[in-house]
Amino acid sequence: MKKMFNYLKPYKLQVFFILILVTFTALGMLLLPDYMSKIIGEGLDAEYQVLVDNEWQVVEECSIEVNPDTCRVIQTSDFNVILKYGGIMLLVTLASTLSFIGLMYLSSDVSSKVGRDIRRDYYNKINDLSIYETGKFGTSTLITRATNDVMQVQNFLIMALRMVLRIPIIFIGALVFSLQKSVTLTLVILAGVPLLGIVIVIAFKLVLPLFKLFQKRVDKMTLVTRESINGVRVIRAFGQGDREVEKFNESNQDLADVGLKAGKIMATLNPTINLIFNLVILAVVFFAYHMVLDGKIIDYQGLGNVSALIQYAMQMLFSILMLTMTFIMYPRAEVSGKRIQEILELESSIIDTADDSYSDFNFKGEVDFNEVSFKFPDAEKNVLDNISFNAKPGETIAIIGSTGSGKSTVVNLLPRFFDITGGSLKIDGVDIKNIKLSKLRSLIGFVPQTATLFSGTIKSNIAYGVEEPSDEEIVKAAQIAQAEEFILELDDTYDAVVEQSGNNFSGGQKQRLSIARAIIRKPKIFVFDDSFSALDFKTDSTLRKALKEEIKDATIFIVAQRIGTIMDADKIIVLQEGKMVGIGKHKELLDTCEVYKEIALSQLDEEEIR
């Protein structure tokens, strides 16, 4: 949590003014009871009078109980004194109110900006992490940390800015004023402080682990909700709605149970604190009453001091209560801060150490894998072993193999989604680690397995990653990707709205738009990671023919499951359990690679594959 406070550094001036305003607000609260006691003590008075010769004369004292007819007490007041101190109280109240308004505004402004800065750095860090690191945490917890956790830290900062200086000023100030009024009654007030402290410590120890557990349950709840929403079609297709509802209810109940436990503690804490407050006030009144009987309080100034002491007692206890609330918020904010910091301090396995040496280099797109191996950081076994091949501009390289053979991993190494752990991977003879990531990825038009569209329009999705392309370029990319036919059928054509994740388009339509998005970049290398799987055979064939004509000078990688998609490739790489078991053209592999032949015969008959 301490590192979260570093985000306050850019706002030192605002924080300084906040502390000034906190001081003014606290001083205003402390001065009001003192001035009220002065109004009572100096503005009000009483005198004894006795009846002598039918005239009332002022005397030191007389007994009304003994001589009710000849003794009386006359109450007097000095309106000038009341007006003087009342006016001062009005000015103090006005200044304190204005300071409080300024305090609220500045603290809200600073905390909002700090929250913005944390989210900015958090998102930038997520953007820099490799797929492995983000996958290790999971999408749901990453979203929760960027939203709920940042909000917890932001709320605590608001509380801290408003209370961290105010609490000690009020407590110490109220204590000093109380001692000036009456040492005896101040000791009565202080007797309640340890009791209040014990209650706070017990509550703190009980609540802290619950807040930590609460954040974990929120993560789980987010995960279950996200899976249910994203997988709604599968859930309905398999008739598992009731099962998912039960799963959600279980997660929901777990979250509610933790919240209920914390709520019970808080529900007990508040009335306990109020009870202590009232007991302290009663004790002050009780001792003050006996001080009056004992003659230790004999005038209005003494009564005014008792009135002020009651208010100071409330202020001291209230400051401890505010400290309690700060302590209660701190554990939750601390947990959230640690979760955010865990991401911010995470070192990406993909480090861009290259300089600008190749930023202006005219790459052609020749790719060379030389005994490339790869394994995940926590894995013991390689995912890929000694993969070697060369791909020249104009060639189409197809990669095929059984599920889990490492096909997608091979092409994910090109844009450095993962870094190789053995061998070398070069483009035009340059190790890809010596090319800046921005330059490297500008060379590659990548179409992933799962077609991803962003909220916006068809035009903005096709133009994604290209600065201000012309309408003609957008249309041409759509035509090559065989997407123009369904685009023109839409009312707004290229300006048609794309909903979140492209949910208003079919799988094949999303794939074609993703392909158009890669084409418009005019990269030197194209990667199609099983990107034709949702297309019918006719569209698949037409699309591949159009690609061959339009991007004939580019190096093309195609990861596919269907033999029909890759039969015409210049090189077909066959993978099995991370090893390359065959490389060559279609007909060559039928004779030389048993694995390839089995895959081909599982999809087509003997005549079709020949």
Protein Blocks (a to p, Z undefined) as FASTA:
>chain_A
ZZmmmmmmmmmmmmmmmmmmmmmmmmmmmmmmmmmmmmmmmmpccdddddeehiacddfb
dcfklmmmlgccdddddfklmmmmmmmmmmmmmmmmmmmmmmmmmmmmmmmmmmmmmmmm
mmmmmmmpcfklmmmnopklmmmmmmmmmmmmmmmmmmmmmmmmmmmmmmmmmmmmmmmm
omklmmmmmmmmmmmmmmmmmmmmmmmmmmmmmmmmmmmmmmmmmmmmmmmmmmmmnopm
mmmmmmmmmmmmmmmmmmmmmmmmmmmmmmmmmmmmmmmmmmmmmmmmmmmmnopacbfk
lmmmmmmmmmmmmmmmmmmmmmmmmmmmmmmmmmmmmmmmmmmmpccfbdcfbcfklmmp
ccfhiacdehiacddfkbmbdfbghiacdddehiacdddddehilmmmmmmmmnomaccf
edjddeehiafklpcfklmmmmpccddfbdcddeddfklmmmgoiahiafklmmmmmmmn
opmmmmmmpmnlmmpccdehhlmbcfklmmmmmmmmmmmnopabdcdehklmmpcfklmm
mmmmmmmmmmmmbccddddfbfklmmmpmbdcddeehiafbgcdfklmmmmmmklmmmmm
mmmcfklmZZ
